[in-house]
Amino acid sequence: MSRNLSFNTRKSLCNQLGDAAGNELADMLQQLLRRIDMLERNKVDVTPIVPMVKSISESIEGIG
């Protein structure tokens, strides 16, 4: 899924911050969106190899 900043968003940023700052911020946001998309495409679910085991003190407390 590719997300892009809309023209209206970029225009609003430029109007509020000035052209240079608005474009710089819009470009940075666009790079972040591309990076998020890449990370989501490449993410791997991590499955623990060893199941979580209660500590000895937790097990003893559960007995009494």
PDBQT receptor file of N, H, CA, C and O in Angstrom, charges set to zero:
ATOM      1  N   MET A   1       0.846  -1.173   0.000  1.00  0.00    +0.000 N 
ATOM      2  CA  MET A   1       0.000   0.000   0.000  1.00  0.00    +0.000 C 
ATOM      3  C   MET A   1       0.893   1.239   0.000  1.00  0.00    +0.000 C 
ATOM      4  O   MET A   1       1.693   1.440   0.914  1.00  0.00    +0.000 OA
ATOM      5  N   SER A   2       0.751   2.038  -1.002  1.00  0.00    +0.000 N 
ATOM      6  H   SER A   2       0.101   1.874  -1.744  1.00  0.00    +0.000 HD
ATOM      7  CA  SER A   2       1.574   3.230  -1.114  1.00  0.00    +0.000 C 
ATOM      8  C   SER A   2       0.785   4.442  -0.629  1.00  0.00    +0.000 C 
ATOM      9  O   SER A   2      -0.296   4.739  -1.139  1.00  0.00    +0.000 OA
ATOM     10  N   ARG A   3       1.330   5.126   0.345  1.00  0.00    +0.000 N 
ATOM     11  H   ARG A   3       2.208   4.886   0.759  1.00  0.00    +0.000 HD
ATOM     12  CA  ARG A   3       0.689   6.329   0.874  1.00  0.00    +0.000 C 
ATOM     13  C   ARG A   3       1.453   7.541   0.375  1.00  0.00    +0.000 C 
ATOM     14  O   ARG A   3       2.684   7.557   0.380  1.00  0.00    +0.000 OA
ATOM     15  N   ASN A   4       0.735   8.531  -0.047  1.00  0.00    +0.000 N 
ATOM     16  H   ASN A   4      -0.265   8.518  -0.051  1.00  0.00    +0.000 HD
ATOM     17  CA  ASN A   4       1.348   9.767  -0.513  1.00  0.00    +0.000 C 
ATOM     18  C   ASN A   4       0.661  10.947   0.146  1.00  0.00    +0.000 C 
ATOM     19  O   ASN A   4      -0.524  10.891   0.475  1.00  0.00    +0.000 OA
ATOM     20  N   LEU A   5       1.422  12.017   0.333  1.00  0.00    +0.000 N 
ATOM     21  H   LEU A   5       2.385  12.062   0.065  1.00  0.00    +0.000 HD
ATOM     22  CA  LEU A   5       0.824  13.256   0.813  1.00  0.00    +0.000 C 
ATOM     23  C   LEU A   5      -0.006  13.843  -0.316  1.00  0.00    +0.000 C 
ATOM     24  O   LEU A   5       0.417  13.836  -1.472  1.00  0.00    +0.000 OA
ATOM     25  N   SER A   6      -1.161  14.340   0.010  1.00  0.00    +0.000 N 
ATOM     26  H   SER A   6      -1.504  14.346   0.949  1.00  0.00    +0.000 HD
ATOM     27  CA  SER A   6      -2.007  14.950  -1.014  1.00  0.00    +0.000 C 
ATOM     28  C   SER A   6      -1.459  16.327  -1.377  1.00  0.00    +0.000 C 
ATOM     29  O   SER A   6      -0.667  16.920  -0.644  1.00  0.00    +0.000 OA
ATOM     30  N   PHE A   7      -1.902  16.808  -2.517  1.00  0.00    +0.000 N 
ATOM     31  H   PHE A   7      -2.546  16.327  -3.112  1.00  0.00    +0.000 HD
ATOM     32  CA  PHE A   7      -1.525  18.142  -2.962  1.00  0.00    +0.000 C 
ATOM     33  C   PHE A   7      -1.977  19.173  -1.936  1.00  0.00    +0.000 C 
ATOM     34  O   PHE A   7      -1.248  20.119  -1.637  1.00  0.00    +0.000 OA
ATOM     35  N   ASN A   8      -3.186  18.987  -1.393  1.00  0.00    +0.000 N 
ATOM     36  H   ASN A   8      -3.777  18.218  -1.635  1.00  0.00    +0.000 HD
ATOM     37  CA  ASN A   8      -3.722  19.935  -0.409  1.00  0.00    +0.000 C 
ATOM     38  C   ASN A   8      -2.881  19.975   0.864  1.00  0.00    +0.000 C 
ATOM     39  O   ASN A   8      -2.694  21.041   1.450  1.00  0.00    +0.000 OA
ATOM     40  N   THR A   9      -2.375  18.826   1.290  1.00  0.00    +0.000 N 
ATOM     41  H   THR A   9      -2.527  17.960   0.814  1.00  0.00    +0.000 HD
ATOM     42  CA  THR A   9      -1.520  18.782   2.476  1.00  0.00    +0.000 C 
ATOM     43  C   THR A   9      -0.234  19.555   2.228  1.00  0.00    +0.000 C 
ATOM     44  O   THR A   9       0.172  20.379   3.047  1.00  0.00    +0.000 OA
ATOM     45  N   ARG A  10       0.397  19.288   1.104  1.00  0.00    +0.000 N 
ATOM     46  H   ARG A  10       0.067  18.618   0.439  1.00  0.00    +0.000 HD
ATOM     47  CA  ARG A  10       1.643  19.987   0.758  1.00  0.00    +0.000 C 
ATOM     48  C   ARG A  10       1.394  21.492   0.645  1.00  0.00    +0.000 C 
ATOM     49  O   ARG A  10       2.181  22.296   1.146  1.00  0.00    +0.000 OA
ATOM     50  N   LYS A  11       0.311  21.863  -0.008  1.00  0.00    +0.000 N 
ATOM     51  H   LYS A  11      -0.328  21.211  -0.416  1.00  0.00    +0.000 HD
ATOM     52  CA  LYS A  11      -0.018  23.279  -0.180  1.00  0.00    +0.000 C 
ATOM     53  C   LYS A  11      -0.266  23.949   1.166  1.00  0.00    +0.000 C 
ATOM     54  O   LYS A  11       0.186  25.072   1.393  1.00  0.00    +0.000 OA
ATOM     55  N   SER A  12      -0.985  23.265   2.065  1.00  0.00    +0.000 N 
ATOM     56  H   SER A  12      -1.352  22.353   1.881  1.00  0.00    +0.000 HD
ATOM     57  CA  SER A  12      -1.258  23.826   3.395  1.00  0.00    +0.000 C 
ATOM     58  C   SER A  12       0.026  24.014   4.190  1.00  0.00    +0.000 C 
ATOM     59  O   SER A  12       0.199  25.029   4.866  1.00  0.00    +0.000 OA
ATOM     60  N   LEU A  13       0.927  23.036   4.111  1.00  0.00    +0.000 N 
ATOM     61  H   LEU A  13       0.787  22.212   3.562  1.00  0.00    +0.000 HD
ATOM     62  CA  LEU A  13       2.213  23.170   4.804  1.00  0.00    +0.000 C 
ATOM     63  C   LEU A  13       2.986  24.378   4.286  1.00  0.00    +0.000 C 
ATOM     64  O   LEU A  13       3.565  25.135   5.065  1.00  0.00    +0.000 OA
ATOM     65  N   CYS A  14       2.992  24.552   2.960  1.00  0.00    +0.000 N 
ATOM     66  H   CYS A  14       2.522  23.937   2.327  1.00  0.00    +0.000 HD
ATOM     67  CA  CYS A  14       3.707  25.687   2.360  1.00  0.00    +0.000 C 
ATOM     68  C   CYS A  14       3.063  27.012   2.757  1.00  0.00    +0.000 C 
ATOM     69  O   CYS A  14       3.764  27.990   3.018  1.00  0.00    +0.000 OA
ATOM     70  N   ASN A  15       1.736  27.050   2.803  1.00  0.00    +0.000 N 
ATOM     71  H   ASN A  15       1.166  26.256   2.591  1.00  0.00    +0.000 HD
ATOM     72  CA  ASN A  15       1.039  28.278   3.195  1.00  0.00    +0.000 C 
ATOM     73  C   ASN A  15       1.318  28.640   4.652  1.00  0.00    +0.000 C 
ATOM     74  O   ASN A  15       1.483  29.814   4.980  1.00  0.00    +0.000 OA
ATOM     75  N   GLN A  16       1.369  27.644   5.516  1.00  0.00    +0.000 N 
ATOM     76  H   GLN A  16       1.234  26.690   5.249  1.00  0.00    +0.000 HD
ATOM     77  CA  GLN A  16       1.547  27.898   6.941  1.00  0.00    +0.000 C 
ATOM     78  C   GLN A  16       3.001  28.155   7.320  1.00  0.00    +0.000 C 
ATOM     79  O   GLN A  16       3.282  28.974   8.195  1.00  0.00    +0.000 OA
ATOM     80  N   LEU A  17       3.921  27.458   6.665  1.00  0.00    +0.000 N 
ATOM     81  H   LEU A  17       3.693  26.793   5.954  1.00  0.00    +0.000 HD
ATOM     82  CA  LEU A  17       5.333  27.515   7.057  1.00  0.00    +0.000 C 
ATOM     83  C   LEU A  17       6.213  28.280   6.076  1.00  0.00    +0.000 C 
ATOM     84  O   LEU A  17       7.374  28.559   6.375  1.00  0.00    +0.000 OA
ATOM     85  N   GLY A  18       5.683  28.615   4.928  1.00  0.00    +0.000 N 
ATOM     86  H   GLY A  18       4.740  28.388   4.685  1.00  0.00    +0.000 HD
ATOM     87  CA  GLY A  18       6.499  29.191   3.867  1.00  0.00    +0.000 C 
ATOM     88  C   GLY A  18       6.889  28.091   2.896  1.00  0.00    +0.000 C 
ATOM     89  O   GLY A  18       6.899  26.911   3.246  1.00  0.00    +0.000 OA
ATOM     90  N   ASP A  19       7.211  28.490   1.670  1.00  0.00    +0.000 N 
ATOM     91  H   ASP A  19       7.203  29.449   1.385  1.00  0.00    +0.000 HD
ATOM     92  CA  ASP A  19       7.484  27.494   0.630  1.00  0.00    +0.000 C 
ATOM     93  C   ASP A  19       8.661  26.583   0.963  1.00  0.00    +0.000 C 
ATOM     94  O   ASP A  19       8.549  25.364   0.832  1.00  0.00    +0.000 OA
ATOM     95  N   ALA A  20       9.776  27.145   1.387  1.00  0.00    +0.000 N 
ATOM     96  H   ALA A  20       9.867  28.135   1.494  1.00  0.00    +0.000 HD
ATOM     97  CA  ALA A  20      10.975  26.331   1.632  1.00  0.00    +0.000 C 
ATOM     98  C   ALA A  20      10.739  25.339   2.771  1.00  0.00    +0.000 C 
ATOM     99  O   ALA A  20      10.994  24.145   2.621  1.00  0.00    +0.000 OA
ATOM    100  N   ALA A  21      10.256  25.831   3.896  1.00  0.00    +0.000 N 
ATOM    101  H   ALA A  21      10.049  26.802   4.018  1.00  0.00    +0.000 HD
ATOM    102  CA  ALA A  21      10.048  24.960   5.062  1.00  0.00    +0.000 C 
ATOM    103  C   ALA A  21       8.919  23.962   4.806  1.00  0.00    +0.000 C 
ATOM    104  O   ALA A  21       9.018  22.798   5.197  1.00  0.00    +0.000 OA
ATOM    105  N   GLY A  22       7.848  24.412   4.153  1.00  0.00    +0.000 N 
ATOM    106  H   GLY A  22       7.767  25.357   3.835  1.00  0.00    +0.000 HD
ATOM    107  CA  GLY A  22       6.732  23.517   3.860  1.00  0.00    +0.000 C 
ATOM    108  C   GLY A  22       7.130  22.380   2.948  1.00  0.00    +0.000 C 
ATOM    109  O   GLY A  22       6.761  21.229   3.177  1.00  0.00    +0.000 OA
ATOM    110  N   ASN A  23       7.900  22.711   1.895  1.00  0.00    +0.000 N 
ATOM    111  H   ASN A  23       8.200  23.646   1.709  1.00  0.00    +0.000 HD
ATOM    112  CA  ASN A  23       8.372  21.662   0.988  1.00  0.00    +0.000 C 
ATOM    113  C   ASN A  23       9.347  20.713   1.674  1.00  0.00    +0.000 C 
ATOM    114  O   ASN A  23       9.309  19.503   1.448  1.00  0.00    +0.000 OA
ATOM    115  N   GLU A  24      10.214  21.263   2.507  1.00  0.00    +0.000 N 
ATOM    116  H   GLU A  24      10.244  22.245   2.690  1.00  0.00    +0.000 HD
ATOM    117  CA  GLU A  24      11.169  20.421   3.230  1.00  0.00    +0.000 C 
ATOM    118  C   GLU A  24      10.441  19.448   4.154  1.00  0.00    +0.000 C 
ATOM    119  O   GLU A  24      10.772  18.264   4.202  1.00  0.00    +0.000 OA
ATOM    120  N   LEU A  25       9.453  19.948   4.884  1.00  0.00    +0.000 N 
ATOM    121  H   LEU A  25       9.184  20.910   4.845  1.00  0.00    +0.000 HD
ATOM    122  CA  LEU A  25       8.688  19.083   5.793  1.00  0.00    +0.000 C 
ATOM    123  C   LEU A  25       7.878  18.057   5.011  1.00  0.00    +0.000 C 
ATOM    124  O   LEU A  25       7.819  16.890   5.400  1.00  0.00    +0.000 OA
ATOM    125  N   ALA A  26       7.258  18.474   3.921  1.00  0.00    +0.000 N 
ATOM    126  H   ALA A  26       7.306  19.421   3.605  1.00  0.00    +0.000 HD
ATOM    127  CA  ALA A  26       6.476  17.547   3.096  1.00  0.00    +0.000 C 
ATOM    128  C   ALA A  26       7.376  16.451   2.518  1.00  0.00    +0.000 C 
ATOM    129  O   ALA A  26       6.982  15.285   2.487  1.00  0.00    +0.000 OA
ATOM    130  N   ASP A  27       8.574  16.811   2.061  1.00  0.00    +0.000 N 
ATOM    131  H   ASP A  27       8.894  17.758   2.086  1.00  0.00    +0.000 HD
ATOM    132  CA  ASP A  27       9.512  15.810   1.540  1.00  0.00    +0.000 C 
ATOM    133  C   ASP A  27       9.934  14.829   2.631  1.00  0.00    +0.000 C 
ATOM    134  O   ASP A  27      10.025  13.626   2.385  1.00  0.00    +0.000 OA
ATOM    135  N   MET A  28      10.191  15.341   3.834  1.00  0.00    +0.000 N 
ATOM    136  H   MET A  28      10.118  16.318   4.034  1.00  0.00    +0.000 HD
ATOM    137  CA  MET A  28      10.576  14.467   4.936  1.00  0.00    +0.000 C 
ATOM    138  C   MET A  28       9.431  13.515   5.296  1.00  0.00    +0.000 C 
ATOM    139  O   MET A  28       9.659  12.328   5.526  1.00  0.00    +0.000 OA
ATOM    140  N   LEU A  29       8.208  14.033   5.342  1.00  0.00    +0.000 N 
ATOM    141  H   LEU A  29       8.023  14.998   5.155  1.00  0.00    +0.000 HD
ATOM    142  CA  LEU A  29       7.053  13.182   5.639  1.00  0.00    +0.000 C 
ATOM    143  C   LEU A  29       6.877  12.115   4.567  1.00  0.00    +0.000 C 
ATOM    144  O   LEU A  29       6.562  10.967   4.880  1.00  0.00    +0.000 OA
ATOM    145  N   GLN A  30       7.077  12.483   3.317  1.00  0.00    +0.000 N 
ATOM    146  H   GLN A  30       7.333  13.415   3.063  1.00  0.00    +0.000 HD
ATOM    147  CA  GLN A  30       6.965  11.523   2.225  1.00  0.00    +0.000 C 
ATOM    148  C   GLN A  30       8.019  10.426   2.344  1.00  0.00    +0.000 C 
ATOM    149  O   GLN A  30       7.720   9.258   2.097  1.00  0.00    +0.000 OA
ATOM    150  N   GLN A  31       9.248  10.782   2.719  1.00  0.00    +0.000 N 
ATOM    151  H   GLN A  31       9.492  11.731   2.919  1.00  0.00    +0.000 HD
ATOM    152  CA  GLN A  31      10.305   9.788   2.931  1.00  0.00    +0.000 C 
ATOM    153  C   GLN A  31       9.943   8.858   4.088  1.00  0.00    +0.000 C 
ATOM    154  O   GLN A  31      10.175   7.651   4.013  1.00  0.00    +0.000 OA
ATOM    155  N   LEU A  32       9.381   9.412   5.146  1.00  0.00    +0.000 N 
ATOM    156  H   LEU A  32       9.193  10.392   5.207  1.00  0.00    +0.000 HD
ATOM    157  CA  LEU A  32       8.957   8.578   6.282  1.00  0.00    +0.000 C 
ATOM    158  C   LEU A  32       7.856   7.607   5.867  1.00  0.00    +0.000 C 
ATOM    159  O   LEU A  32       7.870   6.443   6.268  1.00  0.00    +0.000 OA
ATOM    160  N   LEU A  33       6.914   8.075   5.077  1.00  0.00    +0.000 N 
ATOM    161  H   LEU A  33       6.902   9.021   4.751  1.00  0.00    +0.000 HD
ATOM    162  CA  LEU A  33       5.850   7.196   4.599  1.00  0.00    +0.000 C 
ATOM    163  C   LEU A  33       6.408   6.059   3.749  1.00  0.00    +0.000 C 
ATOM    164  O   LEU A  33       5.978   4.913   3.884  1.00  0.00    +0.000 OA
ATOM    165  N   ARG A  34       7.372   6.372   2.865  1.00  0.00    +0.000 N 
ATOM    166  H   ARG A  34       7.722   7.303   2.755  1.00  0.00    +0.000 HD
ATOM    167  CA  ARG A  34       8.006   5.320   2.052  1.00  0.00    +0.000 C 
ATOM    168  C   ARG A  34       8.742   4.319   2.932  1.00  0.00    +0.000 C 
ATOM    169  O   ARG A  34       8.688   3.113   2.692  1.00  0.00    +0.000 OA
ATOM    170  N   ARG A  35       9.433   4.828   3.959  1.00  0.00    +0.000 N 
ATOM    171  H   ARG A  35       9.477   5.808   4.154  1.00  0.00    +0.000 HD
ATOM    172  CA  ARG A  35      10.171   3.946   4.877  1.00  0.00    +0.000 C 
ATOM    173  C   ARG A  35       9.212   3.037   5.639  1.00  0.00    +0.000 C 
ATOM    174  O   ARG A  35       9.489   1.849   5.802  1.00  0.00    +0.000 OA
ATOM    175  N   ILE A  36       8.100   3.574   6.101  1.00  0.00    +0.000 N 
ATOM    176  H   ILE A  36       7.875   4.539   5.968  1.00  0.00    +0.000 HD
ATOM    177  CA  ILE A  36       7.095   2.770   6.809  1.00  0.00    +0.000 C 
ATOM    178  C   ILE A  36       6.554   1.685   5.888  1.00  0.00    +0.000 C 
ATOM    179  O   ILE A  36       6.426   0.530   6.295  1.00  0.00    +0.000 OA
ATOM    180  N   ASP A  37       6.237   2.049   4.651  1.00  0.00    +0.000 N 
ATOM    181  H   ASP A  37       6.341   2.987   4.320  1.00  0.00    +0.000 HD
ATOM    182  CA  ASP A  37       5.747   1.058   3.686  1.00  0.00    +0.000 C 
ATOM    183  C   ASP A  37       6.764  -0.054   3.480  1.00  0.00    +0.000 C 
ATOM    184  O   ASP A  37       6.401  -1.229   3.433  1.00  0.00    +0.000 OA
ATOM    185  N   MET A  38       8.037   0.312   3.356  1.00  0.00    +0.000 N 
ATOM    186  H   MET A  38       8.332   1.267   3.394  1.00  0.00    +0.000 HD
ATOM    187  CA  MET A  38       9.083  -0.688   3.151  1.00  0.00    +0.000 C 
ATOM    188  C   MET A  38       9.191  -1.613   4.368  1.00  0.00    +0.000 C 
ATOM    189  O   MET A  38       9.301  -2.830   4.221  1.00  0.00    +0.000 OA
ATOM    190  N   LEU A  39       9.158  -1.032   5.564  1.00  0.00    +0.000 N 
ATOM    191  H   LEU A  39       9.068  -0.043   5.684  1.00  0.00    +0.000 HD
ATOM    192  CA  LEU A  39       9.251  -1.841   6.778  1.00  0.00    +0.000 C 
ATOM    193  C   LEU A  39       8.058  -2.771   6.920  1.00  0.00    +0.000 C 
ATOM    194  O   LEU A  39       8.214  -3.917   7.343  1.00  0.00    +0.000 OA
ATOM    195  N   GLU A  40       6.870  -2.296   6.571  1.00  0.00    +0.000 N 
ATOM    196  H   GLU A  40       6.743  -1.365   6.227  1.00  0.00    +0.000 HD
ATOM    197  CA  GLU A  40       5.684  -3.147   6.650  1.00  0.00    +0.000 C 
ATOM    198  C   GLU A  40       5.753  -4.291   5.647  1.00  0.00    +0.000 C 
ATOM    199  O   GLU A  40       5.309  -5.400   5.946  1.00  0.00    +0.000 OA
ATOM    200  N   ARG A  41       6.302  -4.039   4.462  1.00  0.00    +0.000 N 
ATOM    201  H   ARG A  41       6.663  -3.139   4.219  1.00  0.00    +0.000 HD
ATOM    202  CA  ARG A  41       6.429  -5.112   3.466  1.00  0.00    +0.000 C 
ATOM    203  C   ARG A  41       7.451  -6.155   3.890  1.00  0.00    +0.000 C 
ATOM    204  O   ARG A  41       7.299  -7.336   3.576  1.00  0.00    +0.000 OA
ATOM    205  N   ASN A  42       8.490  -5.730   4.600  1.00  0.00    +0.000 N 
ATOM    206  H   ASN A  42       8.614  -4.771   4.855  1.00  0.00    +0.000 HD
ATOM    207  CA  ASN A  42       9.595  -6.629   4.940  1.00  0.00    +0.000 C 
ATOM    208  C   ASN A  42       9.535  -7.170   6.354  1.00  0.00    +0.000 C 
ATOM    209  O   ASN A  42      10.442  -7.890   6.773  1.00  0.00    +0.000 OA
ATOM    210  N   LYS A  43       8.491  -6.844   7.098  1.00  0.00    +0.000 N 
ATOM    211  H   LYS A  43       7.755  -6.260   6.757  1.00  0.00    +0.000 HD
ATOM    212  CA  LYS A  43       8.462  -7.275   8.494  1.00  0.00    +0.000 C 
ATOM    213  C   LYS A  43       8.293  -8.790   8.582  1.00  0.00    +0.000 C 
ATOM    214  O   LYS A  43       7.669  -9.417   7.725  1.00  0.00    +0.000 OA
ATOM    215  N   VAL A  44       8.852  -9.344   9.616  1.00  0.00    +0.000 N 
ATOM    216  H   VAL A  44       9.359  -8.835  10.311  1.00  0.00    +0.000 HD
ATOM    217  CA  VAL A  44       8.778 -10.778   9.857  1.00  0.00    +0.000 C 
ATOM    218  C   VAL A  44       8.210 -10.975  11.255  1.00  0.00    +0.000 C 
ATOM    219  O   VAL A  44       8.667 -10.356  12.216  1.00  0.00    +0.000 OA
ATOM    220  N   ASP A  45       7.216 -11.839  11.355  1.00  0.00    +0.000 N 
ATOM    221  H   ASP A  45       6.845 -12.342  10.574  1.00  0.00    +0.000 HD
ATOM    222  CA  ASP A  45       6.682 -12.153  12.675  1.00  0.00    +0.000 C 
ATOM    223  C   ASP A  45       7.708 -12.973  13.440  1.00  0.00    +0.000 C 
ATOM    224  O   ASP A  45       8.298 -13.909  12.900  1.00  0.00    +0.000 OA
ATOM    225  N   VAL A  46       7.914 -12.616  14.695  1.00  0.00    +0.000 N 
ATOM    226  H   VAL A  46       7.435 -11.856  15.133  1.00  0.00    +0.000 HD
ATOM    227  CA  VAL A  46       8.893 -13.309  15.522  1.00  0.00    +0.000 C 
ATOM    228  C   VAL A  46       8.142 -14.247  16.461  1.00  0.00    +0.000 C 
ATOM    229  O   VAL A  46       7.266 -13.825  17.215  1.00  0.00    +0.000 OA
ATOM    230  N   THR A  47       8.497 -15.511  16.400  1.00  0.00    +0.000 N 
ATOM    231  H   THR A  47       9.209 -15.854  15.787  1.00  0.00    +0.000 HD
ATOM    232  CA  THR A  47       7.901 -16.509  17.273  1.00  0.00    +0.000 C 
ATOM    233  C   THR A  47       8.951 -16.967  18.258  1.00  0.00    +0.000 C 
ATOM    234  O   THR A  47      10.025 -17.410  17.853  1.00  0.00    +0.000 OA
ATOM    235  N   PRO A  48       8.659 -16.868  19.565  1.00  0.00    +0.000 N 
ATOM    236  CA  PRO A  48       9.652 -17.310  20.538  1.00  0.00    +0.000 C 
ATOM    237  C   PRO A  48       9.926 -18.807  20.382  1.00  0.00    +0.000 C 
ATOM    238  O   PRO A  48       9.005 -19.608  20.219  1.00  0.00    +0.000 OA
ATOM    239  N   ILE A  49      11.202 -19.163  20.435  1.00  0.00    +0.000 N 
ATOM    240  H   ILE A  49      11.950 -18.512  20.568  1.00  0.00    +0.000 HD
ATOM    241  CA  ILE A  49      11.598 -20.565  20.305  1.00  0.00    +0.000 C 
ATOM    242  C   ILE A  49      11.344 -21.297  21.611  1.00  0.00    +0.000 C 
ATOM    243  O   ILE A  49      10.879 -22.436  21.607  1.00  0.00    +0.000 OA
ATOM    244  N   VAL A  50      11.646 -20.650  22.722  1.00  0.00    +0.000 N 
ATOM    245  H   VAL A  50      12.023 -19.724  22.725  1.00  0.00    +0.000 HD
ATOM    246  CA  VAL A  50      11.448 -21.249  24.038  1.00  0.00    +0.000 C 
ATOM    247  C   VAL A  50      10.227 -20.588  24.666  1.00  0.00    +0.000 C 
ATOM    248  O   VAL A  50      10.179 -19.363  24.770  1.00  0.00    +0.000 OA
ATOM    249  N   PRO A  51       9.243 -21.376  25.084  1.00  0.00    +0.000 N 
ATOM    250  CA  PRO A  51       8.057 -20.758  25.689  1.00  0.00    +0.000 C 
ATOM    251  C   PRO A  51       8.420 -20.068  27.004  1.00  0.00    +0.000 C 
ATOM    252  O   PRO A  51       9.358 -20.458  27.699  1.00  0.00    +0.000 OA
ATOM    253  N   MET A  52       7.650 -19.037  27.317  1.00  0.00    +0.000 N 
ATOM    254  H   MET A  52       6.888 -18.720  26.752  1.00  0.00    +0.000 HD
ATOM    255  CA  MET A  52       7.883 -18.316  28.566  1.00  0.00    +0.000 C 
ATOM    256  C   MET A  52       7.579 -19.248  29.739  1.00  0.00    +0.000 C 
ATOM    257  O   MET A  52       6.543 -19.912  29.763  1.00  0.00    +0.000 OA
ATOM    258  N   VAL A  53       8.483 -19.290  30.701  1.00  0.00    +0.000 N 
ATOM    259  H   VAL A  53       9.325 -18.750  30.682  1.00  0.00    +0.000 HD
ATOM    260  CA  VAL A  53       8.335 -20.149  31.876  1.00  0.00    +0.000 C 
ATOM    261  C   VAL A  53       8.279 -19.265  33.101  1.00  0.00    +0.000 C 
ATOM    262  O   VAL A  53       9.049 -18.312  33.216  1.00  0.00    +0.000 OA
ATOM    263  N   LYS A  54       7.374 -19.569  34.020  1.00  0.00    +0.000 N 
ATOM    264  H   LYS A  54       6.748 -20.343  33.927  1.00  0.00    +0.000 HD
ATOM    265  CA  LYS A  54       7.308 -18.809  35.261  1.00  0.00    +0.000 C 
ATOM    266  C   LYS A  54       8.583 -19.023  36.049  1.00  0.00    +0.000 C 
ATOM    267  O   LYS A  54       9.171 -20.105  36.029  1.00  0.00    +0.000 OA
ATOM    268  N   SER A  55       8.998 -17.984  36.738  1.00  0.00    +0.000 N 
ATOM    269  H   SER A  55       8.520 -17.106  36.755  1.00  0.00    +0.000 HD
ATOM    270  CA  SER A  55      10.170 -18.121  37.579  1.00  0.00    +0.000 C 
ATOM    271  C   SER A  55       9.830 -19.005  38.778  1.00  0.00    +0.000 C 
ATOM    272  O   SER A  55       8.657 -19.217  39.087  1.00  0.00    +0.000 OA
ATOM    273  N   ILE A  56      10.850 -19.513  39.442  1.00  0.00    +0.000 N 
ATOM    274  H   ILE A  56      11.802 -19.341  39.191  1.00  0.00    +0.000 HD
ATOM    275  CA  ILE A  56      10.654 -20.398  40.587  1.00  0.00    +0.000 C 
ATOM    276  C   ILE A  56       9.864 -19.688  41.693  1.00  0.00    +0.000 C 
ATOM    277  O   ILE A  56       8.982 -20.290  42.306  1.00  0.00    +0.000 OA
ATOM    278  N   SER A  57      10.178 -18.408  41.951  1.00  0.00    +0.000 N 
ATOM    279  H   SER A  57      10.894 -17.919  41.453  1.00  0.00    +0.000 HD
ATOM    280  CA  SER A  57       9.470 -17.704  43.009  1.00  0.00    +0.000 C 
ATOM    281  C   SER A  57       7.989 -17.527  42.674  1.00  0.00    +0.000 C 
ATOM    282  O   SER A  57       7.149 -17.613  43.570  1.00  0.00    +0.000 OA
ATOM    283  N   GLU A  58       7.652 -17.283  41.418  1.00  0.00    +0.000 N 
ATOM    284  H   GLU A  58       8.334 -17.213  40.691  1.00  0.00    +0.000 HD
ATOM    285  CA  GLU A  58       6.260 -17.172  41.030  1.00  0.00    +0.000 C 
ATOM    286  C   GLU A  58       5.544 -18.509  41.192  1.00  0.00    +0.000 C 
ATOM    287  O   GLU A  58       4.385 -18.552  41.605  1.00  0.00    +0.000 OA
ATOM    288  N   SER A  59       6.233 -19.592  40.869  1.00  0.00    +0.000 N 
ATOM    289  H   SER A  59       7.175 -19.557  40.535  1.00  0.00    +0.000 HD
ATOM    290  CA  SER A  59       5.629 -20.931  41.004  1.00  0.00    +0.000 C 
ATOM    291  C   SER A  59       5.384 -21.266  42.463  1.00  0.00    +0.000 C 
ATOM    292  O   SER A  59       4.344 -21.832  42.799  1.00  0.00    +0.000 OA
ATOM    293  N   ILE A  60       6.324 -20.925  43.334  1.00  0.00    +0.000 N 
ATOM    294  H   ILE A  60       7.168 -20.465  43.061  1.00  0.00    +0.000 HD
ATOM    295  CA  ILE A  60       6.183 -21.215  44.767  1.00  0.00    +0.000 C 
ATOM    296  C   ILE A  60       5.042 -20.385  45.354  1.00  0.00    +0.000 C 
ATOM    297  O   ILE A  60       4.254 -20.893  46.152  1.00  0.00    +0.000 OA
ATOM    298  N   GLU A  61       4.947 -19.103  44.961  1.00  0.00    +0.000 N 
ATOM    299  H   GLU A  61       5.586 -18.691  44.312  1.00  0.00    +0.000 HD
ATOM    300  CA  GLU A  61       3.883 -18.256  45.463  1.00  0.00    +0.000 C 
ATOM    301  C   GLU A  61       2.520 -18.787  45.039  1.00  0.00    +0.000 C 
ATOM    302  O   GLU A  61       1.551 -18.663  45.787  1.00  0.00    +0.000 OA
ATOM    303  N   GLY A  62       2.435 -19.366  43.870  1.00  0.00    +0.000 N 
ATOM    304  H   GLY A  62       3.222 -19.466  43.262  1.00  0.00    +0.000 HD
ATOM    305  CA  GLY A  62       1.180 -19.903  43.360  1.00  0.00    +0.000 C 
ATOM    306  C   GLY A  62       0.737 -21.144  44.120  1.00  0.00    +0.000 C 
ATOM    307  O   GLY A  62      -0.452 -21.460  44.149  1.00  0.00    +0.000 OA
ATOM    308  N   ILE A  63       1.691 -21.858  44.743  1.00  0.00    +0.000 N 
ATOM    309  H   ILE A  63       2.657 -21.602  44.720  1.00  0.00    +0.000 HD
ATOM    310  CA  ILE A  63       1.370 -23.087  45.473  1.00  0.00    +0.000 C 
ATOM    311  C   ILE A  63       0.673 -22.777  46.793  1.00  0.00    +0.000 C 
ATOM    312  O   ILE A  63      -0.301 -23.430  47.167  1.00  0.00    +0.000 OA
ATOM    313  N   GLY A  64       1.195 -21.763  47.494  1.00  0.00    +0.000 N 
ATOM    314  H   GLY A  64       1.987 -21.233  47.190  1.00  0.00    +0.000 HD
ATOM    315  CA  GLY A  64       0.718 -21.475  48.836  1.00  0.00    +0.000 C 
ATOM    316  C   GLY A  64      -0.449 -20.634  48.799  1.00  0.00    +0.000 C 
ATOM    317  O   GLY A  64      -0.992 -20.286  49.848  1.00  0.00    +0.000 OA
TER     318      GLY A  64
